[in-house]
Amino acid sequence: MERKGLLIVVSGFAGSGKGTLMKRLVEDYEGYALSVSMTTRDPRPGEVYGREYFFVSKEEFERKIETGGLIEYASYVENYYGTPRDYVEEQMAAGKDVVLEIEIQGALKVKKRFPDAVLIFVLPPGVEELYRRLKNRGTETEDVIRKRMSRAREEAGAIGEYDYIVINDEIDKSVRTLHGLIEAAHQTTGRNEEFIRGIRNDLEQLWKGEK
């Protein structure tokens, strides 16, 4: 049976470690394509254009919106984030599971447009650990950290819209859990209707032949 690519949408609080989790997933397992988002925010130290994000101006991003070149987009902490359409569609057509790391606003828009998408929310093991991770980044002021913690409180209300959660406490275990959830999603009856129909038809033909 030909395996069809799934659209996997991963969200989580800033500081939950979802970016690291995504990178490890595509490094440790075959069959995944990590979609690179477009953003108007400035690169952090060590980030590279086309690897972490496509860093663009606000004007260029808004042109993409107007021409329909994004699957989704959202505004977060005064910056735009969005998913380029072409790459995602090409990878899914090739049978790969495309993983999108996007904010909640964008994730829910994707779910409306692609009802078969699998939504996964990454959580830290606790609120104190979330604050510690944000602090240890060393790239944001205390004021920005407070804003991110406040945003996390708001975002927590939408977790119930997701299909699964992954508690990111230990990276190796969390990557295995994430991969296992995606593999399980491939096996749902709704995603295998054609195969099930073929089994039923074959059984009917066999039964008729034995009469």
KOLGULUM-236259 format. One line per field, with one value per residue: residue number from 1; residue in one letter; x, y, z of N, C-alpha, C in turn. Coordinates in Angstrom, 2 decimals, decimal comma. Example, Ala and Ser with C-alpha at 12.3 -4.5 7.8 and 13.67 -1.06 7.14 Angstrom:
BEGIN
resi 1  2
resn A  S
n_x 13,19  12,85
n_y -5,69  -2,25
n_z 7,80  7,08
ca_x 12,30  13,67
ca_y -4,50  -1,06
ca_z 7,80  7,14
c_x 13,20  12,90
c_y -3,30  0,03
c_z 7,80  7,87
***
This chain:
BEGIN
resi 1  2  3  4  5  6  7  8  9  10  11  12  13  14  15  16  17  18  19  20  21  22  23  24  25  26  27  28  29  30  31  32  33  34  35  36  37  38  39  40  41  42  43  44  45  46  47  48  49  50  51  52  53  54  55  56  57  58  59  60  61  62  63  64  65  66  67  68  69  70  71  72  73  74  75  76  77  78  79  80  81  82  83  84  85  86  87  88  89  90  91  92  93  94  95  96  97  98  99  100  101  102  103  104  105  106  107  108  109  110  111  112  113  114  115  116  117  118  119  120  121  122  123  124  125  126  127  128  129  130  131  132  133  134  135  136  137  138  139  140  141  142  143  144  145  146  147  148  149  150  151  152  153  154  155  156  157  158  159  160  161  162  163  164  165  166  167  168  169  170  171  172  173  174  175  176  177  178  179  180  181  182  183  184  185  186  187  188  189  190  191  192  193  194  195  196  197  198  199  200  201  202  203  204  205  206  207  208  209  210  211
resn M  E  R  K  G  L  L  I  V  V  S  G  F  A  G  S  G  K  G  T  L  M  K  R  L  V  E  D  Y  E  G  Y  A  L  S  V  S  M  T  T  R  D  P  R  P  G  E  V  Y  G  R  E  Y  F  F  V  S  K  E  E  F  E  R  K  I  E  T  G  G  L  I  E  Y  A  S  Y  V  E  N  Y  Y  G  T  P  R  D  Y  V  E  E  Q  M  A  A  G  K  D  V  V  L  E  I  E  I  Q  G  A  L  K  V  K  K  R  F  P  D  A  V  L  I  F  V  L  P  P  G  V  E  E  L  Y  R  R  L  K  N  R  G  T  E  T  E  D  V  I  R  K  R  M  S  R  A  R  E  E  A  G  A  I  G  E  Y  D  Y  I  V  I  N  D  E  I  D  K  S  V  R  T  L  H  G  L  I  E  A  A  H  Q  T  T  G  R  N  E  E  F  I  R  G  I  R  N  D  L  E  Q  L  W  K  G  E  K
n_x 0,85  0,62  2,17  0,81  1,72  1,52  0,24  1,75  1,25  2,92  2,88  3,60  4,41  6,55  9,82  9,31  10,79  10,22  11,36  13,91  13,06  11,77  13,91  15,48  13,71  13,60  16,23  16,63  14,80  13,61  11,70  10,50  9,83  10,90  9,19  10,12  9,50  8,34  9,29  9,01  10,59  13,74  16,81  18,04  21,16  23,28  21,27  20,20  19,35  16,81  17,25  16,57  14,49  12,86  13,88  12,32  11,26  8,60  7,07  7,62  6,58  3,86  3,26  3,39  1,14  -0,90  -0,68  -1,38  0,55  1,02  0,29  -0,71  -0,78  0,28  0,22  2,57  3,79  4,33  5,37  5,23  4,49  4,64  3,65  5,16  3,56  4,27  6,48  5,48  3,33  4,66  6,36  4,53  3,22  5,24  5,19  6,15  6,01  5,11  6,32  5,14  6,15  4,43  2,60  -0,30  -2,53  -2,06  -1,98  -4,61  -5,89  -4,78  -5,85  -8,54  -8,42  -7,11  -8,45  -7,50  -5,07  -2,61  -2,52  -0,23  0,73  3,40  4,60  6,20  7,70  6,78  5,69  7,69  9,98  9,58  9,91  12,60  13,88  13,36  14,73  17,33  17,96  19,16  18,80  16,76  15,02  13,97  11,44  10,43  10,42  8,47  6,27  6,12  5,53  3,06  1,69  1,77  0,02  -2,41  -2,39  -2,65  -5,32  -6,11  -5,15  -6,75  -7,75  -6,02  -4,74  -2,94  -0,64  2,79  4,98  7,77  10,24  12,55  14,78  15,41  13,47  11,17  11,32  11,01  8,41  6,96  7,43  6,17  3,48  2,87  3,23  1,16  -1,00  -0,98  -2,20  -4,92  -8,38  -9,79  -7,83  -7,13  -9,03  -9,23  -7,58  -8,88  -11,32  -10,49  -9,72  -12,21  -13,60  -12,07  -12,54  -15,27  -15,32  -13,89  -15,62  -17,84  -16,73  -16,52  -19,01
n_y -1,19  2,16  4,73  7,64  11,03  12,86  15,87  17,41  19,31  21,20  22,80  24,98  26,44  29,33  28,48  25,89  24,02  23,02  23,48  22,27  19,65  19,12  19,22  17,06  14,99  14,82  14,22  11,75  9,97  8,62  9,85  12,23  15,71  18,82  21,70  24,96  27,95  31,29  34,51  37,78  38,55  39,39  37,56  35,25  34,87  32,72  31,64  30,79  31,99  30,32  27,94  27,88  29,82  31,62  34,72  37,72  40,97  43,03  44,06  42,31  39,95  40,59  40,81  38,12  37,18  38,45  37,27  34,66  32,84  31,53  28,92  29,35  32,07  34,14  36,63  37,31  38,43  41,00  40,34  38,79  35,39  32,62  29,93  28,78  27,76  26,10  24,33  22,62  21,26  19,91  18,11  16,49  15,30  13,67  11,70  12,18  12,95  16,06  18,38  21,03  23,71  25,82  28,71  28,84  30,23  30,02  27,23  26,38  27,51  26,01  23,51  23,90  24,28  21,97  19,31  16,76  17,05  16,51  17,59  18,56  19,35  20,74  20,54  21,95  20,32  21,70  24,92  26,44  25,35  26,17  28,95  28,98  27,96  29,96  32,06  31,11  31,24  33,66  35,68  37,45  40,17  40,72  41,82  40,97  38,23  38,09  38,83  36,65  34,60  35,46  35,27  32,52  31,72  32,55  30,99  28,44  27,87  26,88  24,36  22,09  21,92  20,47  17,30  15,63  15,67  16,32  15,91  17,60  16,64  15,05  14,78  12,59  10,64  12,16  12,63  10,03  9,55  11,47  10,63  8,12  8,85  10,04  7,87  6,27  7,85  7,47  5,02  5,17  4,36  6,11  7,20  5,14  4,18  3,34  1,07  -0,59  -0,88  -2,34  -4,77  -5,62  -5,94  -7,97  -10,06  -10,40  -11,30  -13,68  -15,11  -15,36  -17,02  -19,41  -20,33
n_z 0,00  -0,90  0,85  2,10  2,46  5,54  6,97  9,53  12,32  14,60  17,68  20,47  23,67  23,69  24,39  25,07  23,79  21,30  18,78  18,86  19,25  16,81  15,00  15,86  15,34  12,49  12,04  13,30  12,21  9,11  6,27  6,91  6,39  7,21  7,38  6,43  7,93  7,17  8,29  9,80  11,88  13,44  12,87  15,35  17,18  15,39  13,82  10,51  7,29  5,54  6,82  9,71  9,48  6,78  6,56  6,16  4,92  6,23  4,14  2,01  3,07  3,23  0,55  -0,18  1,17  -0,23  -2,77  -2,35  -1,54  0,84  3,15  5,65  7,98  10,71  13,32  15,79  18,82  17,67  15,17  11,91  11,02  8,82  6,54  3,69  0,70  -1,61  -1,06  0,93  -0,34  -2,40  -0,99  0,43  -1,71  -2,55  -0,71  1,83  5,35  6,32  8,53  10,34  12,23  13,99  15,24  17,45  16,34  13,57  13,36  13,88  11,74  9,66  10,29  9,71  6,96  6,12  7,11  7,71  8,84  11,42  14,67  17,12  20,39  22,11  25,38  28,29  31,20  33,40  34,75  36,02  34,88  32,26  32,47  33,27  31,00  29,10  30,29  30,21  27,56  27,03  25,22  25,38  26,95  30,37  30,33  27,84  28,32  30,32  28,79  27,07  28,86  29,73  27,33  27,02  29,01  27,88  25,55  26,55  26,79  24,34  23,98  24,02  21,45  19,98  18,72  20,07  22,91  23,72  26,29  26,86  28,43  28,54  25,98  24,18  24,81  24,31  21,55  20,58  21,47  20,01  17,34  17,51  17,91  15,46  13,73  14,68  13,93  11,20  11,02  11,52  10,96  9,32  7,69  6,13  4,42  1,74  1,62  3,48  2,21  -0,01  1,22  2,17  -0,26  -1,46  0,32  -0,04  -2,69  -2,42  -0,77  -2,44  -4,36  -3,03  -2,69
ca_x 0,00  1,40  2,04  0,56  2,30  0,62  0,61  1,89  1,37  3,44  2,91  4,00  4,81  7,94  10,62  8,94  11,78  9,64  12,27  14,90  12,35  11,54  15,19  15,87  12,80  14,00  17,57  16,60  13,87  13,43  10,33  9,98  10,34  10,62  8,89  10,77  8,54  8,77  9,00  9,55  11,44  15,19  17,46  18,80  22,54  23,43  20,21  20,59  18,24  16,50  17,40  15,58  13,38  13,11  13,74  11,95  10,70  7,13  6,50  7,71  5,64  2,49  3,08  3,09  -0,26  -1,76  -0,60  -1,79  1,73  1,18  -0,76  -1,27  0,12  -0,23  1,04  2,95  4,74  4,62  5,99  4,50  5,03  3,78  4,13  5,13  2,70  4,85  7,33  4,64  2,57  5,61  6,83  3,43  2,98  6,32  4,97  6,78  5,24  5,63  6,15  5,09  6,25  3,75  1,84  -1,66  -3,42  -1,83  -2,31  -6,06  -6,24  -4,40  -6,81  -9,77  -8,15  -6,70  -9,02  -6,77  -3,79  -2,45  -2,06  0,46  1,16  4,55  4,54  7,31  7,22  6,17  5,79  9,00  10,95  9,36  10,57  14,04  14,36  13,33  15,80  18,63  18,26  20,09  18,60  15,57  14,96  12,99  10,13  9,99  10,12  7,15  5,26  6,00  4,83  1,66  1,12  1,59  -1,23  -3,50  -2,33  -3,04  -6,75  -6,36  -4,52  -7,79  -8,03  -4,99  -5,00  -2,04  0,38  4,07  5,64  9,18  11,09  13,84  14,68  15,38  12,15  10,15  11,38  10,38  6,96  6,44  7,42  5,15  2,15  2,68  3,04  -0,20  -1,94  -1,03  -2,96  -6,34  -9,25  -10,16  -6,74  -6,86  -10,32  -9,05  -7,04  -9,94  -12,30  -9,93  -9,83  -13,62  -13,95  -11,41  -13,25  -16,56  -15,05  -13,52  -16,85  -18,66  -16,07  -16,65  -20,43
ca_y 0,00  3,39  5,58  9,04  11,95  13,58  17,22  17,39  20,67  21,18  24,09  24,91  27,71  29,74  27,90  24,49  23,17  22,37  23,56  21,21  18,39  18,93  18,92  15,70  14,07  14,61  13,62  10,38  9,12  8,94  10,06  13,52  16,95  19,92  22,91  26,18  29,05  32,63  35,42  39,14  38,85  39,36  36,28  35,15  34,44  31,35  31,25  30,97  32,12  29,10  26,78  28,08  30,57  32,57  36,03  38,67  42,24  43,06  44,31  41,07  39,00  40,98  40,46  36,68  37,04  38,92  36,37  33,30  31,98  30,97  28,04  30,05  33,05  34,69  37,65  36,88  39,37  42,07  39,86  37,81  34,05  31,96  28,69  28,80  26,69  25,22  23,30  21,66  20,44  19,05  17,04  15,56  14,54  12,69  10,69  12,53  13,64  17,42  18,89  22,49  24,26  27,11  29,18  28,31  30,87  29,39  25,80  26,21  27,84  24,84  22,43  24,20  24,10  20,58  18,59  15,53  17,38  16,03  18,69  18,11  20,48  20,41  21,20  21,73  19,54  22,58  26,35  26,92  24,94  27,03  30,23  28,74  27,80  31,28  32,85  30,57  31,60  34,79  36,54  38,27  40,93  40,24  42,28  40,06  36,94  38,23  38,82  35,27  33,83  35,90  34,68  31,09  31,58  32,67  29,87  27,20  27,63  26,26  23,04  21,10  21,85  19,63  15,86  15,00  16,48  15,70  16,60  17,60  16,67  14,43  14,92  11,31  10,05  13,00  12,39  8,72  9,72  12,23  9,73  7,10  9,44  10,23  6,54  5,85  8,62  6,84  3,77  5,35  3,81  7,17  7,45  3,89  3,72  2,64  -0,25  -1,35  -1,19  -3,41  -6,00  -6,02  -6,43  -9,26  -11,05  -10,66  -12,12  -15,00  -15,75  -15,73  -18,12  -20,65  -20,77
ca_z 0,00  -0,99  2,04  1,78  3,44  6,42  7,39  10,98  12,82  15,97  18,35  21,87  24,24  23,50  25,46  25,31  23,14  20,13  17,65  19,03  19,06  15,37  14,34  16,21  14,67  11,09  12,05  13,81  11,46  7,69  5,82  7,35  5,81  8,13  6,62  6,91  7,96  6,82  9,40  9,72  13,04  13,19  13,22  16,59  16,92  14,90  12,88  9,11  6,34  4,81  7,70  10,78  8,89  5,72  7,18  5,12  5,39  6,37  2,81  1,23  3,65  2,86  -0,87  -0,19  1,60  -1,33  -3,92  -1,97  -1,46  2,18  3,63  6,80  8,58  11,96  13,95  17,14  19,43  16,72  13,94  11,10  10,77  7,85  5,92  2,22  0,18  -2,62  -0,48  1,66  -1,27  -3,12  -0,11  0,70  -2,93  -2,63  0,32  3,10  6,37  6,42  9,88  10,43  13,58  13,87  16,40  17,57  15,36  12,27  13,43  13,78  10,34  8,86  10,58  8,96  5,53  5,92  8,27  7,98  9,49  12,80  15,50  18,32  21,22  22,96  26,69  29,22  32,36  34,41  34,47  36,46  33,86  31,10  32,76  33,29  29,62  28,48  30,90  29,79  26,17  27,08  24,05  25,57  28,19  31,35  29,88  26,77  28,96  30,97  27,72  26,57  29,90  29,67  26,11  27,29  29,78  26,92  24,62  27,23  26,57  23,03  23,89  23,74  20,01  19,38  18,78  21,04  23,55  24,03  27,39  26,48  29,62  28,19  24,53  23,48  25,03  23,68  20,11  20,33  21,67  18,88  16,18  17,74  17,70  14,01  13,16  15,05  13,12  9,87  11,07  11,81  9,92  8,39  6,74  5,42  3,89  0,47  1,93  4,14  1,18  -0,81  2,00  2,16  -1,59  -1,67  1,14  -0,70  -3,87  -1,93  -0,26  -3,61  -5,05  -2,26  -2,65
c_x 0,88  1,12  1,88  1,14  1,23  1,15  0,58  2,14  1,77  3,49  3,37  4,37  6,24  8,74  10,29  9,94  11,30  10,56  13,33  14,28  12,14  12,83  15,64  14,99  13,27  15,42  17,52  15,75  13,76  11,95  9,70  10,60  9,92  10,41  9,58  9,78  9,19  8,41  9,61  10,42  12,91  15,76  18,11  20,22  22,60  22,36  20,60  19,34  18,05  16,67  16,40  14,31  13,83  12,84  13,49  11,42  9,19  6,47  6,51  6,72  4,21  2,22  2,74  1,63  -1,18  -1,79  -0,97  -0,63  1,97  0,01  -1,48  -0,28  -0,53  0,73  1,30  4,05  5,27  5,38  5,06  5,26  4,10  4,45  4,04  4,41  3,43  5,61  6,48  3,93  3,48  6,05  5,74  3,13  4,04  6,22  5,61  5,79  5,88  5,29  6,21  5,20  5,67  2,96  0,39  -2,60  -3,31  -2,23  -3,80  -6,57  -5,93  -5,41  -8,12  -9,59  -7,80  -7,19  -8,25  -5,42  -3,80  -1,83  -1,48  0,99  2,27  4,49  5,82  6,80  6,59  6,42  7,16  10,09  10,82  10,07  12,10  14,61  14,38  14,49  17,16  18,95  19,30  19,93  17,46  15,60  13,92  11,57  9,57  9,64  8,76  6,03  5,04  5,28  3,35  0,97  0,88  0,31  -2,45  -3,56  -2,82  -4,51  -7,06  -5,79  -5,54  -8,17  -7,07  -5,32  -4,19  -1,21  1,65  4,70  7,14  10,07  12,48  13,83  14,59  14,00  11,07  10,13  10,73  8,86  6,33  6,35  6,33  3,74  1,87  2,46  1,62  -1,24  -2,07  -1,97  -4,43  -7,18  -9,61  -9,09  -6,40  -8,12  -10,15  -8,55  -8,11  -10,99  -11,80  -10,00  -11,27  -14,03  -13,34  -12,11  -14,60  -16,36  -14,70  -14,75  -17,73  -18,06  -16,24  -18,09  -20,68
c_y 1,24  4,28  7,03  9,93  12,65  14,99  17,24  18,81  20,62  22,61  23,89  26,29  28,05  29,20  26,45  23,51  22,50  22,40  22,48  19,84  18,10  18,54  17,50  14,68  13,78  14,03  12,13  9,43  9,59  9,22  11,36  14,66  18,07  21,20  24,11  27,33  30,36  33,56  36,80  39,48  38,76  38,00  36,37  34,70  32,97  30,91  31,65  31,05  30,82  27,84  26,87  28,74  31,21  33,95  37,07  39,95  42,11  43,23  43,04  40,04  39,32  40,75  38,98  36,44  37,37  37,95  34,92  32,33  31,35  30,06  28,69  31,13  33,61  35,78  37,24  37,79  40,36  41,64  38,87  36,49  33,38  30,75  28,78  27,56  25,67  24,05  22,21  20,71  19,48  17,86  16,03  14,70  13,45  11,63  10,99  13,19  15,01  17,98  20,41  22,88  25,67  27,44  28,70  28,92  30,19  27,94  25,57  26,58  26,66  23,73  22,66  23,93  22,66  19,75  17,32  15,79  16,88  17,16  18,17  19,32  20,03  21,23  20,98  20,89  20,39  24,03  26,91  26,55  25,79  28,37  30,07  28,65  29,15  32,14  32,41  30,82  32,72  35,76  37,52  38,98  40,33  40,65  41,36  38,69  36,99  38,20  37,40  34,39  34,19  35,31  33,18  30,84  31,66  31,44  28,57  26,86  26,90  24,85  21,95  20,97  20,90  18,15  15,18  16,06  15,64  16,53  16,48  17,74  16,12  14,19  13,58  10,65  10,84  12,80  11,06  8,81  10,42  11,35  8,66  7,62  9,61  8,88  6,03  6,57  8,05  5,63  3,94  4,82  4,87  7,46  6,21  3,31  2,92  1,22  -1,14  -1,78  -2,33  -4,76  -6,51  -6,60  -7,80  -10,37  -11,41  -11,58  -13,56  -15,78  -16,23  -16,94  -19,45  -21,13  -21,86
c_z 0,00  0,21  1,61  2,87  4,25  6,66  8,91  11,46  14,29  16,51  19,78  22,36  23,80  24,69  25,76  24,68  21,88  18,92  17,69  18,78  17,58  14,65  14,62  15,51  13,25  11,00  12,38  12,96  10,01  7,41  6,27  6,56  6,74  7,33  7,26  6,81  7,53  7,97  9,14  10,93  12,65  13,56  14,61  16,25  16,49  13,93  11,46  8,24  5,57  5,63  8,86  10,24  7,59  6,32  6,08  5,75  5,50  5,00  1,96  1,74  3,20  1,38  -1,00  0,20  0,43  -2,50  -3,59  -1,83  -0,10  2,53  4,80  7,20  9,83  12,43  15,39  17,67  18,38  15,47  13,23  11,06  9,77  7,21  4,40  1,67  -0,69  -2,02  0,17  0,70  -2,04  -2,26  0,20  -0,52  -3,12  -1,53  1,66  4,06  6,57  7,80  9,87  11,90  13,53  15,13  16,33  16,54  14,00  12,25  13,24  12,38  9,43  9,05  9,84  7,47  5,18  7,12  8,64  8,65  10,93  13,62  16,82  19,08  22,16  24,24  27,47  30,39  33,45  34,06  34,89  35,45  32,60  31,30  32,70  31,87  28,89  28,99  30,37  28,32  26,11  25,93  24,24  26,92  29,12  30,94  28,79  27,35  29,63  29,93  27,20  27,59  29,92  28,44  26,30  28,07  28,85  26,01  25,25  27,02  25,28  22,92  23,55  22,28  19,29  19,56  19,87  21,75  23,68  25,14  27,17  27,71  29,34  26,69  23,81  23,60  24,30  22,17  19,77  20,47  20,48  17,63  16,32  17,51  16,20  13,32  13,47  14,21  11,71  9,86  11,41  10,65  8,87  7,35  5,93  4,79  2,60  0,70  2,55  3,12  0,30  -0,10  1,98  0,81  -1,87  -0,90  0,52  -1,91  -3,49  -1,46  -1,41  -4,31  -4,33  -2,19  -3,67
***
